[in-house]
Amino acid sequence: MSYNVVVICVDTFRTDMGGSGGKLGFVKTPNVDRLRDESVSFTRCFGEGEPTIPVRRCLFTGRRSFPWRFDTPNEGLQPAGHGWHPIPHELDTLAEILHDAGWLTGLVGDTYHMFKPSMNLTRGFLTWDFIRGQENDAYRSGPFDDIDLAAHVPDGEDSVAQHPTVAQYLLNARGRMSEEDRQAAQVFRTSADWLQDNRGNSPFLLWIDSFSPHELWDPPREYADAYSTAKAGVRDIIYPQVFGGDFGRMTADEIERCAALYYGFVTFVDRWIGHLLQTMDSLRLWDDTIVVFLTDHGTEIMDKGTFGKGANRLYPFNTQMNWFVRHPDGPHGVSCDAWTQNDDFFPTLLTMLGVDSAGADGRDMWPVALGDADAPRDHAVTGWGRCACVRDDRWAVHFDNVTRAGVEERARVYDLTSDPDETTDVAAANVDVVAAAALRLSAVVGDLPVTFTAYQQRGMGRTMRTFAPLRFGGQS
C-alpha cells in the first residue's frame, strides 16, 4: 500500500508544552496533544544543525547540515551565516524522490526564508503556496505613517531605522480584520483546501510549514489574555529582541505579558492545526495517511533570564525537537526515548514508504521505536553557528566556539543527574568528560579547532531583510 504523507512542520515550538508533561504543560495545545496521543513520539530528538534553514535542509535531504560543509552561494539571503544556504544542486530532495516514485507533492508555508531567491527548497513540489508577511518578509513597503510602532517598543525608540523588523511586520499586518487573516490560519486553511482538492490523487505528500509561533508573537489578543490579562499602560512586546538582550530594562509586567503572547500564539497555532485535523477527519484520511509532526527548535521564555534563542544557548528549550509519527497501522500512544536527530527523519519516512534512502546520514528509527532494533547512538551532537553541544544520559557539554584554539579549555559541563536545568558548570572537575565529548564532536566535524568556509555575498544590501535602514539610516 502506498500511503499518503502529511508533514506538519512548526517553527519555534517547545517540546515541554501542553500534554507533554513538561515545564510549560499549562500551555494549551489540545490538537497537538491529540496527535501525540495517537502517534509514536521520539522524546529525545535534538537538532543536528540549527536553526530554521539548516534544520529544514537536513529534513529535505537526509544529509547533516552541521558541520557547515557546503560553500554554496547564498546571494539574496538573510541571515547569510553558517548553514544558511540553499540545498546544493547535487542533492536530491525528499519531494523530488517521492515525485519520481509516483507521489503528488505539495508545499504550503509561510516560513519565508524557504522561499527566498535561490533557496531550492521548493524543488520537487508540483504545487506550492507561499503565504506572505512573516517577520522581515518585505511584503509591503509603506506607508509607515499607518503603523503604531510605539505600542511595541521601549519608550523613545519608535524609529523605523532602530526597529525595522517590527516596522516591517506591522506594515505586513495592515488591514487584518479577523484571526483568519493571520498567516498561521492561512497556512492551515490553505492546506486543508489542498487536501480537499487532492483526496482522490493518492498517494501524495503535503508538506505544511508554519513559521508561527516564531516571533513576532502577535496572536489575537484573547489568546494571550488567557495566560495574562493585558494591564493598563503595559505594552505588548511582540518582539522581545527590541531590548537588544538587555532584559533588565523590562518591567515584571512586560515580561509576564511578553511570555503570555508566546503562550497565546502557541495555542492559536494549535487551534488552526485543529482545523487541519478536522478536515482529515471529514475526508477519512487517517486509514491511508502517515502524519508527521515536526518542529525545528524552541525558544527561551526567561528560563535563564532572557527571551529568544542563540548559538551559545544550546539548552533543550532551544535545541530539542518534537517528532511524532502517526501511522495508520500504529502503534499509537507510544514513546521512544532513543537518541534521535533530524537527519533520521528522511531515512525513517522513506523506508516506511518502501522508497530507497541511500546516502542519508541518519538512521531508520522506526524499528527502534517498535522495539525490533537497538538504538544506533548513545548521544546527540548539535551545532549552531560556531558553537556545539554534545549530550548523553549523564552529561551536557557545551563548546562555545569550535573554530578557536582551546576548544576543550572553554567547554561548559553540566551533570544532568543532579542538575537537569544545566545551571552549574562543573567542567573543572570533569576534564575527562570534556575530552570524551570532544572526541564525539570530532567524529562529526573533524579535528578541533575546525575551519568552516562560508560564501561571502557581493553586497550585504542584497540580503532582503528589510529596506527600512536603507531609507531611514541605521542597521537592520
C-alpha positions as a printed NumPy array, in Angstrom:
array([[  0.   ,   0.   ,   0.   ],
       [  1.286,   3.464,  -0.914],
       [  0.482,   5.732,   1.984],
       [ -0.18 ,   9.432,   1.703],
       [  2.05 ,  11.642,   3.83 ],
       [  1.152,  14.878,   5.626],
       [  4.056,  16.61 ,   7.379],
       [  3.264,  19.448,   9.779],
       [  6.454,  21.398,  10.495],
       [  6.128,  24.202,  13.039],
       [  8.773,  26.779,  13.947],
       [  9.795,  27.809,  17.499],
       [  7.52 ,  25.29 ,  19.242],
       [  8.94 ,  23.976,  22.511],
       [  8.746,  20.296,  23.407],
       [  7.628,  20.835,  27.012],
       [  4.198,  22.351,  26.399],
       [  0.666,  21.004,  26.6  ],
       [  0.24 ,  17.307,  27.23 ],
       [  3.981,  16.655,  27.174],
       [  4.021,  16.837,  30.951],
       [  6.881,  19.296,  30.763],
       [  7.664,  22.64 ,  32.351],
       [  5.175,  24.542,  30.18 ],
       [  2.469,  21.905,  30.431],
       [ -0.055,  24.64 ,  31.255],
       [  0.14 ,  25.958,  27.67 ],
       [ -2.967,  24.627,  25.949],
       [ -2.271,  22.527,  22.845],
       [ -5.22 ,  20.097,  22.647],
       [ -4.818,  19.325,  18.941],
       [ -1.096,  18.649,  19.115],
       [ -1.829,  16.56 ,  22.219],
       [ -4.381,  14.552,  20.253],
       [ -1.826,  13.856,  17.559],
       [  0.83 ,  12.921,  20.123],
       [ -1.583,  10.525,  21.82 ],
       [ -2.175,   8.725,  18.515],
       [  1.478,   8.636,  17.469],
       [  4.9  ,   7.264,  18.159],
       [  6.762,  10.11 ,  19.874],
       [ 10.544,  10.398,  19.738],
       [ 11.089,  12.08 ,  23.084],
       [ 14.845,  12.693,  22.796],
       [ 15.163,  14.245,  19.365],
       [ 17.679,  17.093,  19.091],
       [ 18.507,  19.276,  16.116],
       [ 21.799,  18.325,  14.495],
       [ 22.336,  21.723,  12.866],
       [ 20.307,  24.727,  13.97 ],
       [ 18.254,  26.83 ,  13.404],
       [ 15.481,  27.272,  10.792],
       [ 17.071,  26.68 ,   7.4  ],
       [ 19.793,  24.216,   8.467],
       [ 17.097,  22.064,  10.089],
       [ 14.861,  22.08 ,   7.034],
       [ 17.674,  21.441,   4.582],
       [ 18.563,  18.339,   6.57 ],
       [ 14.914,  17.237,   6.726],
       [ 14.618,  17.645,   2.956],
       [ 17.885,  15.883,   2.039],
       [ 18.745,  13.462,   4.849],
       [ 22.21 ,  14.997,   4.987],
       [ 23.562,  16.638,   8.117],
       [ 23.802,  20.401,   7.878],
       [ 26.419,  20.523,  10.654],
       [ 29.333,  20.672,  10.093],
       [ 28.845,  23.55 ,   7.696],
       [ 30.405,  21.885,   4.666],
       [ 28.741,  23.287,   1.56 ],
       [ 30.29 ,  26.54 ,   0.361],
       [ 27.137,  27.357,  -1.557],
       [ 26.319,  30.816,  -2.96 ],
       [ 23.511,  32.445,  -0.985],
       [ 23.04 ,  35.799,  -2.703],
       [ 19.787,  37.401,  -1.643],
       [ 19.568,  35.6  ,   1.694],
       [ 19.479,  36.915,   5.258],
       [ 20.708,  35.578,   7.606],
       [ 23.65 ,  34.512,   5.47 ],
       [ 25.842,  32.837,   8.076],
       [ 26.875,  29.247,   8.689],
       [ 24.293,  26.817,   7.401],
       [ 22.043,  29.451,   5.852],
       [ 22.374,  28.45 ,   2.231],
       [ 20.365,  26.679,  -0.473],
       [ 20.07 ,  22.953,  -0.952],
       [ 23.107,  22.081,  -3.092],
       [ 22.189,  21.169,  -6.641],
       [ 23.743,  17.708,  -6.409],
       [ 21.489,  16.564,  -3.549],
       [ 18.08 ,  15.055,  -4.282],
       [ 15.24 ,  16.298,  -2.106],
       [ 12.503,  14.363,  -0.358],
       [  9.896,  15.891,  -2.658],
       [ 11.899,  15.024,  -5.783],
       [ 12.421,  11.445,  -4.656],
       [  8.759,  10.904,  -3.844],
       [  7.67 ,  12.668,  -7.019],
       [  9.839,  10.274,  -9.035],
       [  8.308,   7.357,  -7.136],
       [  4.768,   8.412,  -8.044],
       [  3.626,  10.746,  -5.274],
       [  1.838,  14.014,  -5.914],
       [  3.798,  16.622,  -3.984],
       [  2.58 ,  19.874,  -2.459],
       [  4.014,  22.549,  -0.166],
       [  2.129,  25.195,   1.803],
       [  4.099,  27.523,   4.043],
       [  4.815,  30.967,   5.402],
       [  8.386,  30.274,   6.544],
       [  9.665,  32.996,   4.278],
       [ 13.326,  32.   ,   4.424],
       [ 12.393,  28.876,   2.426],
       [ 11.088,  30.931,  -0.489],
       [ 13.911,  33.428,  -0.927],
       [ 15.711,  33.604,  -4.278],
       [ 17.992,  30.627,  -4.996],
       [ 16.964,  28.629,  -1.901],
       [ 15.883,  25.487,  -3.805],
       [ 13.554,  24.345,  -1.027],
       [ 10.615,  24.27 ,  -3.437],
       [ 12.378,  21.737,  -5.657],
       [ 10.279,  18.652,  -6.261],
       [  6.962,  20.165,  -5.189],
       [  4.486,  20.177,  -8.05 ],
       [  2.378,  22.767,  -6.236],
       [  3.489,  25.292,  -3.673],
       [  1.779,  28.164,  -1.899],
       [  3.769,  30.9  ,  -0.179],
       [  1.789,  32.804,   2.452],
       [  3.458,  36.215,   2.677],
       [  4.158,  38.628,   5.508],
       [  6.072,  36.946,   8.334],
       [  8.746,  38.813,  10.305],
       [ 11.147,  40.57 ,   7.886],
       [  9.478,  39.384,   4.708],
       [  9.498,  42.591,   2.653],
       [  5.906,  42.041,   1.632],
       [  4.84 ,  45.672,   1.901],
       [  6.924,  48.818,   1.733],
       [  4.711,  51.52 ,   3.216],
       [  3.231,  53.833,   4.297],
       [  4.957,  53.935,   7.676],
       [  2.509,  56.56 ,   8.938],
       [ -0.122,  53.803,   9.11 ],
       [  1.627,  51.729,  11.801],
       [  1.881,  52.254,  15.574],
       [  5.477,  51.28 ,  16.259],
       [  5.488,  52.946,  19.698],
       [  2.966,  50.386,  21.007],
       [  5.534,  47.591,  20.744],
       [  8.966,  49.082,  21.517],
       [ 10.638,  50.756,  24.525],
       [  9.962,  54.403,  25.308],
       [ 11.585,  56.804,  22.88 ],
       [ 12.569,  54.095,  20.383],
       [  9.756,  54.375,  17.857],
       [ 12.187,  54.831,  14.963],
       [ 11.75 ,  52.656,  11.899],
       [ 15.528,  52.569,  11.495],
       [ 16.013,  51.415,  15.096],
       [ 13.411,  48.651,  14.956],
       [ 12.93 ,  47.772,  11.262],
       [ 11.81 ,  44.201,  11.959],
       [  8.821,  45.354,  13.992],
       [  8.062,  48.073,  11.463],
       [  8.184,  45.649,   8.544],
       [  5.932,  43.184,  10.334],
       [  3.39 ,  45.875,  11.224],
       [  3.337,  47.014,   7.606],
       [  2.684,  43.445,   6.538],
       [ -0.17 ,  43.148,   9.065],
       [ -2.065,  46.22 ,   7.871],
       [ -5.694,  45.572,   7.052],
       [ -6.211,  42.417,   9.088],
       [ -9.838,  42.046,  10.158],
       [-10.015,  38.679,  11.938],
       [ -7.868,  35.787,  13.112],
       [ -8.396,  34.106,   9.738],
       [ -6.234,  36.861,   8.219],
       [ -3.157,  35.822,  10.221],
       [ -0.557,  33.714,   8.486],
       [ -0.945,  30.559,  10.602],
       [ -4.673,  30.452,   9.889],
       [ -3.995,  30.95 ,   6.176],
       [ -1.38 ,  28.184,   6.141],
       [ -3.654,  25.582,   7.697],
       [ -6.777,  26.673,   5.826],
       [ -4.895,  26.516,   2.518],
       [ -3.518,  23.111,   3.492],
       [ -6.988,  21.843,   4.356],
       [ -8.233,  23.06 ,   0.975],
       [ -5.32 ,  21.256,  -0.707],
       [ -6.373,  18.019,   0.975],
       [ -9.967,  18.568,  -0.129],
       [ -8.823,  19.045,  -3.718],
       [ -6.395,  16.134,  -3.773],
       [ -8.117,  13.44 ,  -1.705],
       [ -8.546,  11.457,  -4.916],
       [ -4.941,  11.937,  -6.073],
       [ -3.26 ,   9.403,  -3.806],
       [ -0.534,   8.838,  -2.984],
       [  0.5  ,  12.362,  -2.101],
       [  2.971,  14.255,   0.069],
       [  1.78 ,  17.526,   1.587],
       [  4.429,  19.481,   3.494],
       [  2.936,  22.186,   5.718],
       [  5.392,  24.706,   7.154],
       [  4.171,  27.201,   9.749],
       [  6.583,  29.95 ,  10.817],
       [  4.294,  30.804,  13.73 ],
       [  4.794,  30.792,  16.706],
       [  8.179,  32.257,  15.765],
       [  8.48 ,  35.914,  16.662],
       [  6.718,  38.25 ,  16.203],
       [  4.42 ,  36.982,  18.964],
       [  1.22 ,  38.545,  17.729],
       [ -1.788,  36.29 ,  18.356],
       [ -5.345,  37.596,  18.563],
       [ -5.261,  39.242,  21.961],
       [ -7.815,  36.945,  23.604],
       [ -5.352,  34.071,  23.208],
       [ -2.688,  35.941,  25.177],
       [ -5.25 ,  37.198,  27.694],
       [ -5.961,  33.583,  28.614],
       [ -2.47 ,  33.461,  30.161],
       [ -2.085,  37.03 ,  31.425],
       [ -4.66 ,  39.762,  31.005],
       [ -3.305,  42.939,  29.477],
       [ -2.719,  45.648,  32.085],
       [ -3.213,  49.36 ,  31.536],
       [ -0.019,  51.008,  30.307],
       [  1.793,  47.718,  29.597],
       [  2.931,  47.397,  26.007],
       [  2.561,  44.212,  24.01 ],
       [  6.229,  43.443,  23.323],
       [  5.647,  41.191,  20.328],
       [  9.373,  41.089,  19.504],
       [ 11.438,  40.907,  22.725],
       [ 14.631,  41.424,  20.737],
       [ 13.782,  45.144,  20.743],
       [ 15.546,  45.266,  24.137],
       [ 18.809,  44.228,  22.499],
       [ 19.397,  41.473,  25.023],
       [ 19.129,  43.85 ,  27.991],
       [ 16.024,  42.318,  29.511],
       [ 16.74 ,  44.1  ,  32.772],
       [ 15.037,  47.066,  31.112],
       [ 11.75 ,  45.168,  31.026],
       [  9.335,  45.551,  33.89 ],
       [  7.884,  42.482,  35.576],
       [  4.536,  43.212,  33.924],
       [  6.14 ,  43.484,  30.491],
       [  7.913,  40.158,  30.998],
       [  4.709,  38.453,  32.108],
       [  2.774,  39.851,  29.167],
       [  5.522,  39.01 ,  26.659],
       [  5.524,  35.386,  27.834],
       [  1.739,  35.321,  27.574],
       [  1.979,  36.482,  23.971],
       [  4.14 ,  33.448,  23.167],
       [  1.871,  31.047,  25.055],
       [ -1.181,  32.512,  23.368],
       [  0.464,  32.297,  19.96 ],
       [  1.187,  28.612,  20.544],
       [ -2.463,  27.992,  21.435],
       [ -3.549,  29.983,  18.368],
       [ -1.37 ,  27.836,  16.092],
       [ -2.729,  24.717,  17.775],
       [ -6.29 ,  25.897,  17.122],
       [ -5.555,  26.022,  13.375],
       [ -3.761,  22.695,  13.414],
       [ -7.109,  21.508,  14.751],
       [ -8.789,  22.856,  11.616],
       [ -6.485,  20.669,   9.524],
       [ -7.113,  17.596,  11.689],
       [-10.859,  18.13 ,  11.406],
       [-10.503,  18.17 ,   7.636],
       [ -8.625,  14.888,   7.817],
       [-11.482,  13.51 ,   9.918],
       [-14.096,  14.546,   7.364],
       [-12.065,  13.175,   4.45 ],
       [-11.378,   9.907,   6.297],
       [ -7.67 ,  10.208,   5.636],
       [ -6.426,   8.526,   8.79 ],
       [ -6.589,   4.999,   7.366],
       [ -4.221,   5.637,   4.467],
       [ -2.142,   8.644,   5.551],
       [  1.012,   8.897,   7.629],
       [  1.003,  12.15 ,   9.61 ],
       [  4.257,  13.579,  10.935],
       [  4.547,  16.472,  13.379],
       [  7.936,  18.183,  13.458],
       [  9.423,  21.307,  14.991],
       [ 12.798,  22.87 ,  14.31 ],
       [ 13.693,  24.305,  17.735],
       [ 12.211,  26.022,  20.751],
       [ 12.883,  29.335,  22.421],
       [ 13.747,  30.652,  25.844],
       [ 10.939,  32.215,  27.86 ],
       [ 13.088,  33.697,  30.63 ],
       [ 14.232,  30.182,  31.615],
       [ 17.705,  31.604,  32.168],
       [ 16.876,  35.278,  32.235],
       [ 16.309,  36.011,  28.552],
       [ 13.849,  35.649,  25.719],
       [ 14.806,  34.069,  22.403],
       [ 17.475,  31.653,  21.267],
       [ 21.068,  31.68 ,  20.101],
       [ 24.131,  29.677,  19.207],
       [ 25.634,  29.978,  22.685],
       [ 22.472,  28.737,  24.42 ],
       [ 22.196,  25.12 ,  23.302],
       [ 19.861,  24.075,  26.095],
       [ 16.933,  21.697,  25.487],
       [ 14.363,  24.503,  25.478],
       [ 16.153,  25.732,  22.34 ],
       [ 17.508,  22.612,  20.632],
       [ 15.076,  19.781,  21.4  ],
       [ 12.605,  18.973,  18.623],
       [  9.12 ,  17.493,  18.571],
       [  8.896,  14.454,  16.314],
       [  5.66 ,  12.422,  16.269],
       [  4.708,   9.853,  13.641],
       [  1.082,   8.792,  13.379],
       [  0.99 ,   5.64 ,  11.223],
       [ -2.349,   4.11 ,  10.207],
       [ -1.15 ,   0.699,  11.372],
       [  0.117,   2.026,  14.703],
       [  1.351,   1.7  ,  17.267],
       [ -0.493,   4.591,  18.898],
       [  0.419,   6.448,  22.079],
       [  3.928,   5.034,  22.243],
       [  7.088,   6.89 ,  23.299],
       [ 10.603,   6.11 ,  22.129],
       [ 13.396,   7.587,  24.255],
       [ 16.248,   6.613,  21.929],
       [ 18.573,   9.468,  20.974],
       [ 17.393,  10.77 ,  17.614],
       [ 18.264,  13.738,  15.423],
       [ 16.549,  15.335,  12.484],
       [ 18.744,  13.589,   9.923],
       [ 16.899,  10.406,  10.989],
       [ 13.582,  11.727,   9.658],
       [ 14.444,  11.296,   5.959],
       [ 15.505,   7.612,   6.04 ],
       [ 12.767,   6.742,   8.541],
       [  9.989,   8.12 ,   6.35 ],
       [ 11.323,   6.854,   3.031],
       [ 11.925,   3.352,   4.374],
       [  8.405,   3.371,   5.806],
       [  7.155,   4.14 ,   2.293],
       [  9.316,   1.47 ,   0.653],
       [ 11.48 ,   4.058,  -1.11 ],
       [ 15.287,   3.92 ,  -1.2  ],
       [ 17.039,   6.381,   1.139],
       [ 20.608,   5.567,   0.135],
       [ 23.096,   8.304,   1.003],
       [ 21.239,   9.589,   4.047],
       [ 23.376,  10.387,   7.078],
       [ 20.742,   9.404,   9.63 ],
       [ 19.177,   6.073,  10.508],
       [ 15.767,   4.489,  10.102],
       [ 14.409,   4.816,  13.633],
       [ 11.082,   3.041,  13.123],
       [ 12.402,  -0.458,  14.039],
       [ 13.933,   1.104,  17.163],
       [ 10.598,   2.665,  18.1  ],
       [  8.842,  -0.681,  17.581],
       [ 11.383,  -2.493,  19.756],
       [ 12.764,  -4.501,  16.839],
       [ 16.229,  -2.919,  16.791],
       [ 18.732,  -1.384,  19.179],
       [ 19.273,   2.365,  19.321],
       [ 22.091,   3.334,  16.927],
       [ 23.64 ,   6.004,  19.159],
       [ 24.023,   6.942,  22.818],
       [ 24.364,  10.708,  22.449],
       [ 23.42 ,  13.697,  20.293],
       [ 25.607,  16.384,  18.716],
       [ 24.084,  19.783,  17.926],
       [ 25.784,  22.6  ,  16.037],
       [ 24.673,  26.221,  15.811],
       [ 26.928,  28.824,  14.227],
       [ 30.382,  28.302,  15.724],
       [ 29.028,  26.546,  18.835],
       [ 28.217,  22.925,  19.544],
       [ 26.79 ,  20.733,  22.278],
       [ 27.279,  17.044,  22.999],
       [ 24.743,  15.475,  25.334],
       [ 24.08 ,  11.969,  26.603],
       [ 22.232,  10.359,  29.509],
       [ 24.552,  11.897,  32.089],
       [ 26.3  ,  14.951,  30.687],
       [ 25.72 ,  18.025,  28.56 ],
       [ 28.964,  19.539,  27.28 ],
       [ 28.756,  22.956,  25.599],
       [ 31.558,  24.143,  23.308],
       [ 31.286,  27.896,  22.812],
       [ 33.469,  28.318,  19.716],
       [ 34.795,  25.263,  17.909],
       [ 36.769,  27.368,  15.419],
       [ 39.181,  28.822,  18.013],
       [ 42.107,  27.133,  19.711],
       [ 41.465,  25.91 ,  23.24 ],
       [ 38.077,  24.386,  22.453],
       [ 38.221,  21.965,  25.381],
       [ 39.509,  24.528,  27.87 ],
       [ 36.478,  26.758,  27.29 ],
       [ 33.861,  23.994,  27.493],
       [ 31.   ,  24.11 ,  29.984],
       [ 29.821,  20.875,  31.581],
       [ 26.531,  20.094,  33.318],
       [ 25.757,  16.925,  35.266],
       [ 22.196,  16.129,  34.2  ],
       [ 21.575,  13.688,  37.045],
       [ 21.92 ,  16.363,  39.715],
       [ 21.439,  19.473,  37.566],
       [ 18.852,  18.81 ,  34.829],
       [ 18.338,  22.548,  34.26 ],
       [ 22.041,  22.989,  33.426],
       [ 22.752,  25.749,  35.901],
       [ 26.14 ,  24.814,  37.459],
       [ 29.231,  24.412,  35.299],
       [ 31.345,  21.513,  36.613],
       [ 33.906,  21.425,  33.811],
       [ 36.898,  21.96 ,  36.108],
       [ 36.184,  18.718,  37.973],
       [ 35.361,  16.694,  34.849],
       [ 38.199,  17.114,  32.383],
       [ 37.739,  13.511,  31.252],
       [ 34.088,  14.211,  30.391],
       [ 35.148,  17.155,  28.235],
       [ 37.763,  15.044,  26.456],
       [ 35.244,  12.31 ,  25.706],
       [ 32.72 ,  14.84 ,  24.38 ],
       [ 35.422,  16.458,  22.233],
       [ 36.12 ,  13.062,  20.632],
       [ 32.421,  12.659,  19.863],
       [ 32.321,  16.138,  18.365],
       [ 35.464,  15.455,  16.307],
       [ 33.819,  12.354,  14.874],
       [ 31.289,  14.733,  13.298],
       [ 33.305,  17.838,  12.404],
       [ 36.895,  16.567,  12.155],
       [ 39.911,  17.755,  14.093],
       [ 39.397,  20.62 ,  16.544],
       [ 39.525,  23.53 ,  16.133],
       [ 37.589,  23.234,  12.9  ],
       [ 37.513,  25.622,   9.946],
       [ 34.143,  26.417,   8.374],
       [ 34.012,  28.08 ,   4.98 ],
       [ 31.204,  30.46 ,   4.118],
       [ 30.225,  32.197,   0.928],
       [ 30.668,  35.961,   1.082],
       [ 27.881,  37.884,  -0.583],
       [ 28.911,  40.565,  -3.046],
       [ 26.699,  43.17 ,  -1.396],
       [ 25.099,  42.946,   2.037],
       [ 22.352,  45.275,   0.845],
       [ 21.076,  42.326,  -1.172],
       [ 20.141,  40.303,   1.866],
       [ 16.44 ,  41.198,   1.545],
       [ 15.987,  41.705,   5.271],
       [ 14.142,  44.987,   5.107],
       [ 14.649,  48.127,   3.115],
       [ 13.998,  50.425,   6.08 ],
       [ 17.632,  51.111,   7.097],
       [ 18.473,  51.97 ,   3.505],
       [ 15.783,  54.658,   3.588],
       [ 15.956,  55.854,   7.19 ],
       [ 19.547,  55.14 ,   8.29 ],
       [ 20.754,  52.746,  10.944],
       [ 21.227,  48.989,  10.808],
       [ 18.781,  46.104,  10.35 ]])
